[in-house]
Amino acid sequence: MFKDLRDYYWKHRWWLYMSIVFLIIATGLGVAYPILLGNLIDDINMGRFDRVIELSLLVVSFITLKAAFQYGHGFTGTRFGNTIAYNMRNTLYKKLQQLSFQYYDRAKTGDLMSRLTADLDGIRGFMAFGFAQFLNVFVMVAVGMITMGIINWKLMLISLIPMPLLALRALQFERHVHPAFRAIRVSMGKLNTAAQENITGMRAVKSFANEPFEVDKFVSVNEDYQDKNVHASKIWAKFFPVMEFLANTSIVILIAAGGLFVIYDVISIGELVSFSSLIWYIIGPMWGLGFHINMYTQAKASVERIKEITDHPVHIKGIEGAKHLDRDEFKGEVEFKNVTFHYPDNPPALKDISFHAYPGKIIGILGGTGAGKSTLVQLLMRAYDIQSGQILFDGHDIRTLTPESVRKQIGFVFQETFLFSSTIRNNIAYGRDEATMEDVIEAAKLACAHDFIMELPEGYDTIVGERGLGLSGGQKQRLAIARALVFDPKIIVFDDSTSAVDMKTEHEIQRALQNAMKGRTTFIIAHRISSLKHADEILILDRGEIVQRGTHEELIQVPGYYRDTYDIQFGDLPEEIRYKVQARGGAVNE
Ligand SMILES: Nc1ncnc2c1ncn2[C@@H]1O[C@H](COP(=O)(O)OP(=O)(O)OP(=O)(O)O)[C@@H](O)[C@H]1O
């Protein structure tokens, strides 16, 4: 475990060393206190009062010194644990940014969140205190036994008789309670996931009036969480009285045997008092043995869970000597050459795809659900590496370019718009820190979003809620278009951006799209002919293959998916209305 964490703590290891030394000193000083107390009692018992003040002051000084070293241990330990957790958190978060789409296809949000929080916290706790205290167990037992042995080794051996049993019971307790705690953690994860999903999907819950079902679902996971806690408490309740009994047996033996030793003048009454304090130097560590081991095993498991992420291979990265694609030099030419791609463990999602998009041209993509449209445009930004063929930007295979520079050339408008809980300005300028207010406004104007933004109470400073709550679907999409444009990219991709909006909004978005496409190589996935008809080439995909291609005029002449779609959308209209609607570039029932 320490080897795995070396990178995070090596530079700060002095905090750990200091923390251990301070704790050992505090433990050593703690031994002086019972001895001094014993001496004090013996002096009083024998009527020697001359050293009382001196000894009392010494006791106070030792207690104060011990407290000071304990503070030092706490301070340095916390510093050490927090520094490690801070470094690990940053590394982990950075790695999460680097991991590819392939990783996130399978990752679970709740699980990742618990690694970032609960697991890191477990490691922090162990490194801050757990480790030093684990070492201190041996120091305490050794110091306690030596000191008691010096006073009277026979009494020491007699009073420690129940100790092996106590240690055994503590280890048994750990063995039982460890899985119980693990079950509580798993159940806690389920509870979090249920609550998180419910809050995220509250609109769906309400629209289906499914609150009672959700409450029942939560009650059942909550019951499970409660059961797991009750189970752990039962283990606790079963083991602790026995452990307490064994610890107290030790004290009883000490008092009984020690009393006899005093009566027979083998030890003084003060020494018996010292003994009864010193015995806790053994009982305490035995009692806590299970707890320390538990803390260690949990921290070890957490390190492994974190290493799973930090050691996870990054699937998409620039090869050695990858070229940076300069945005001023890039013309916007895209070519797919016999591209075949499948997701891991899946049949091909795209088969032998070839097309050439010249700078400024529009490629329309149409096809049934699952045909591979979104996959095709995701390959443009090298979300995944293809199995065969080539994707070329201005003639360069994108695998020979740095992924960042490839992605910076593309403005993406996704099916679903994700907005961050921040101002509208920041959401539009997302990914382009150097964008000025003028750039943001210009992009918003092009995206036909400026007017509605100005009607909002705080204009561009309006904070949009999580996921953009408070804005309509059409408004969110226009913000997404503005965000894509603020980059002034050479390529722009629209993934079905108008499917979820009403006709009026669609018309506004269409206007925004027309503005956005000007001078850029455009890929537009759409189900509406009105969005596709201006394309220079339309690709019809079916089960990962291009089954038809051509311009609107060419495709409506031949039977196939495009003409069928056209007939469904325009077929019922009389000839002259059909003509007018098409000329307007709008949808059928506008
Ligand atoms: N992340 C993924 N992992 C595994 N398979 C995937 C993944 N994404 C998509 N697929 C599969 O790849 C195929 C193509 O999916 P894709 O999303 O590209 O289709 P689409 O044409 O965009 O569909 P839609 O119009 O419904 O969005 C489908 O069979 C789909 O199930």
The ligand as an SDF file (V2000), in Angstrom:
LIG
                    3D

 31 33  0  0  0  0  0  0  0  0999 V2000
  -21.4650    3.4310  -26.3670 N   0  0  0  0  0  0  0  0  0  0  0  0
  -21.9070    2.3780  -27.0470 C   0  0  0  0  0  0  0  0  0  0  0  0
  -21.4840    1.1390  -26.7190 N   0  0  0  0  0  0  0  0  0  0  0  0
  -21.9110    0.0610  -27.4070 C   0  0  0  0  0  0  0  0  0  0  0  0
  -22.7490    0.1310  -28.4670 N   0  0  0  0  0  0  0  0  0  0  0  0
  -23.1940    1.3380  -28.8360 C   0  0  0  0  0  0  0  0  0  0  0  0
  -22.8050    2.5270  -28.1510 C   0  0  0  0  0  0  0  0  0  0  0  0
  -23.4070    3.5860  -28.7320 N   0  0  0  0  0  0  0  0  0  0  0  0
  -24.1400    3.0850  -29.7390 C   0  0  0  0  0  0  0  0  0  0  0  0
  -24.0220    1.7490  -29.8140 N   0  0  0  0  0  0  0  0  0  0  0  0
  -24.6390    0.8500  -30.8100 C   0  0  0  0  0  0  0  0  0  0  0  0
  -24.1450    1.2200  -32.1010 O   0  0  0  0  0  0  0  0  0  0  0  0
  -25.1630    1.2270  -33.0520 C   0  0  0  0  0  0  0  0  0  0  0  0
  -25.2710    2.6190  -33.7090 C   0  0  0  0  0  0  0  0  0  0  0  0
  -25.7200    3.5380  -32.7140 O   0  0  0  0  0  0  0  0  0  0  0  0
  -25.8850    5.0990  -32.9990 P   0  0  0  0  0  0  0  0  0  0  0  0
  -26.1670    5.7540  -31.6820 O   0  0  0  0  0  0  0  0  0  0  0  0
  -24.7140    5.5760  -33.7650 O   0  0  0  0  0  0  0  0  0  0  0  0
  -27.1710    5.1150  -33.9140 O   0  0  0  0  0  0  0  0  0  0  0  0
  -28.0260    6.3600  -34.4090 P   0  0  0  0  0  0  0  0  0  0  0  0
  -28.2080    6.1580  -35.8660 O   0  0  0  0  0  0  0  0  0  0  0  0
  -27.4000    7.6310  -33.9990 O   0  0  0  0  0  0  0  0  0  0  0  0
  -29.3960    6.1140  -33.6300 O   0  0  0  0  0  0  0  0  0  0  0  0
  -30.4600    7.1910  -33.0690 P   0  0  0  0  0  0  0  0  0  0  0  0
  -31.0420    7.9000  -34.2180 O   0  0  0  0  0  0  0  0  0  0  0  0
  -31.4680    6.3150  -32.3760 O   0  0  0  0  0  0  0  0  0  0  0  0
  -29.7060    8.0730  -32.1330 O   0  0  0  0  0  0  0  0  0  0  0  0
  -26.4330    0.7940  -32.3320 C   0  0  0  0  0  0  0  0  0  0  0  0
  -26.5900   -0.5880  -32.5590 O   0  0  0  0  0  0  0  0  0  0  0  0
  -26.1430    1.0600  -30.8910 C   0  0  0  0  0  0  0  0  0  0  0  0
  -26.8080    0.1450  -30.0640 O   0  0  0  0  0  0  0  0  0  0  0  0
  1  2  1  0
  2  3  1  0
  2  7  2  0
  3  4  2  0
  4  5  1  0
  5  6  2  0
  6  7  1  0
  6 10  1  0
  7  8  1  0
  8  9  2  0
  9 10  1  0
 10 11  1  0
 11 12  1  0
 11 30  1  0
 12 13  1  0
 13 14  1  0
 13 28  1  0
 14 15  1  0
 15 16  1  0
 16 17  2  0
 16 18  1  0
 16 19  1  0
 19 20  1  0
 20 21  2  0
 20 22  1  0
 20 23  1  0
 23 24  1  0
 24 25  2  0
 24 26  1  0
 24 27  1  0
 28 29  1  0
 28 30  1  0
 30 31  1  0
M  END
$$$$
